[in-house]
Amino acid sequence: MNEDELNVKIRQDLQPVTEYKTDIEKSLVEPVVETFECLDSEDKKLWIIGKKEGYFLTFDEVSAEYGLAFRNIVGSLVYLGDNGSIGKAFHTLVERDDDKGESSRKNFKNKPQTKTLDNKNFKKNTTEKESGFLPFRKRNSSRLDG
């Protein structure tokens, strides 16, 4: 399969897609073959057909399925697996992006709140051992000066 044949196939496979069709079309790039590391098998040669949010839409001409990949921290392309249709592959990309954003929002909401105590309440209600803090002591300025 060459680039032109793949572009024709992508256009045909996009015709029945209703959800995310415009977004898919915006993410498409000129197809190029790259070698991808696979998590559960040997490396694969796949077509990169789209890019969005740090992910790559791929096409495997052997299985005739679309999938998803990303570039890891050392720069290698890592294949996440087949998703079937181009619509399903893009939907998986959107879900991953939503999960990433949602989990960071959850983490932000669940961060422990720091409480500030005024000195009166701190001294009255908490001992030095309980707090883990030592009281502030004035330093001998003559020792610092010289």
N, C-alpha and C positions, 0 to 999 in steps of 0.2 A: 504494500500500500504506500502511495506517495502522498504528499501534502494536499494536492488537488483532490484526490479521491477521498481523503479524510475530511476535507472541508465540505464536500458534497454529503458525506455520511452524517456529519455533525448537523448540517442544515436539515436533513431529512429527520434525524432523531429529535430535533428541536420542534418540529411541526406540531406534534401532539401535546407538547408541554404547555401547561397553563400557568402554574405557579412558578414565580421567579424567572419567567422567560426573558424579560427585558434585562434583568440583572445578569443572567447567564450570558446573553449576547454582549453585554458591556465587558464581561470578564474574559472573553475569548481573545486568544493571541494567535499569532501565526504558529501552526503546529511544528514542534521540533522533537526529535527522538532523544531521550536521555536514559542513562542507566540509573536505576533506583535500588537502594538497599531494601530488602524485604524483612519484616520482623520474624516471619515464620518459614522462610524458604530462601533459596538462592536469589541473587540479584536478578532484576528484570529490566528489559528494555521496553520503555513505554513512551507514548506520545504525551507531551505537555500540550494541552489545548486551551487552558485558561489559568488565570491567576487572580486571587482575591484574598485579602487579609492574611497574607503569609502562607496560604495554602495553594496547591496546584491541582487543577482538574486534569485528570489523566485519561488516556484511552489505551487499552490493551488490545492490540489487533488479534492476538491469539485467542483470547476469550470473547472478544467483541464486547467488552464491558468497560464502563466508565468507572473511575475511582478517584481517590483523593491521596495527596502526598504533601510533604512539607520539607523544608531545608532545615537540618538540625544545626546545633551550635557550632559544629566543626565544618559546616558547609556541604555535607553530604545530603543527597536527596533521599528521603525515606518514604517508602510506599506504605500507606495505611490500609489498603485493600480495595477490592471491587465493591461498588455500590449498585451495579446493574446499569440503569439508564442514566442519562446525563442529568435529568431532573432529580433523581434520587441522590446522585453524587453531590449536586449543588445544595440540595436540602440538608445533607449531612454536614457540609461546610458551614451552612448558616446555623445549624444546631450547635456545632462545635464553637462557633464564634459567640453565640448567645450564652452557652454554658460558661464560657470563659468570662464573659462580662458579668453574668449573674453571680458566679462564684466569687468574683472580686467584690461585688456589691455586698454579698452575704458576709464575706470576711470583714468588710468595713463596718457593717452594722453590728457584728458580733465582737468587735474589739472591746476589750475591757475599758471601762471609763475610769479615768484617773480622778481621784477625789482630792480636793485641796482642803487642807485643814488650817484654820487659823491657829496661832500660837497658844491662845488660851485653852482651846479644846484639846490640842495636841498634848500640852503639858498636863492638863487635868485628867485626860482619859487614857493616855498611853505612856507606858514607861519606855526608857531607852532600849531595854532588851526586847520588848515587844515590837517596837517599830523598826529595829535594825539600824537606826540612825543615831549617831553620836551628836550631842549638842554642840553648837558652835562655840568655840573658845577664842578669846582674843589672843592674838599672837604678840609676842614681845617684839615691838617694832625696832628696838635697838639691835636686836639680833639680826634682823633682815637688812638693816642699813649698813652694817659694816663689819 
